[in-house]
Amino acid sequence: MKAKCHNMEKKEAVFSNQYLCGGKIIESFIPTCEEDGFTLLQRKRGIRLIFAGLEPKFNWFPVPCFWVFATDEKGGAFAHGEGKLENSPIYYVSAENTCWYLAKNFREFVRLVIFAPEWMEKATGKKSDFSEETQEEREKMGMVFGLEPPKTDLLEVVKEAEEIRIFDSQAEAETEYELL
């Protein structure tokens, strides 16, 4: 089988255009207002967004390739599929190297994280206690991003990503796939 991939060390294939920071420009709806959206995600949900050049090394290799944009306090990583972050499917790779589909794009991912933080329990089986958090608090967090509370159950879309295979290493992936 053939699989699209990029060299995780060199990044030329990932970032074809150089910008001031040497990375890519992420066009997003994350605001800088009373409480910055990046800070809110880290403080309330333990999600640390990664900026170009600060990517940690992971002990896994995905096929097909995707791009990690954040990590969490539980040893997991958030990634997006091919294309721009704001339009690509969002995945979560747990510390146990299981890949989960979370949302159709970054905006829906943020909606899931804010309004249905219980997704983590569904994906990993690990308990997360948000019982103290009121619906009003979640609505205030949503307002920072200009998000309305959902009208549907956000947890319905969270499922194991059967289309993504997580290998322990690139060498292991190369035994089954010809990486392009």
JOTA-V149037 format. One record per helix or strand of 2 or more residues. SS is the DSSP state (hx for helix, st for strand). FROM is the first residue (numbers start at 0). LEN is the number of residues. Records with the same first field share a line. If there is no record, write none. Layout:
BEGIN
SS: FROM-LEN, FROM-LEN
END
This chain:
BEGIN
st: 1-2, 46-3, 60-3, 66-6, 76-4, 89-4, 98-5, 158-2, 164-3, 177-2
hx: 36-9, 84-3, 105-10, 118-6, 134-10, 153-4, 169-7
END
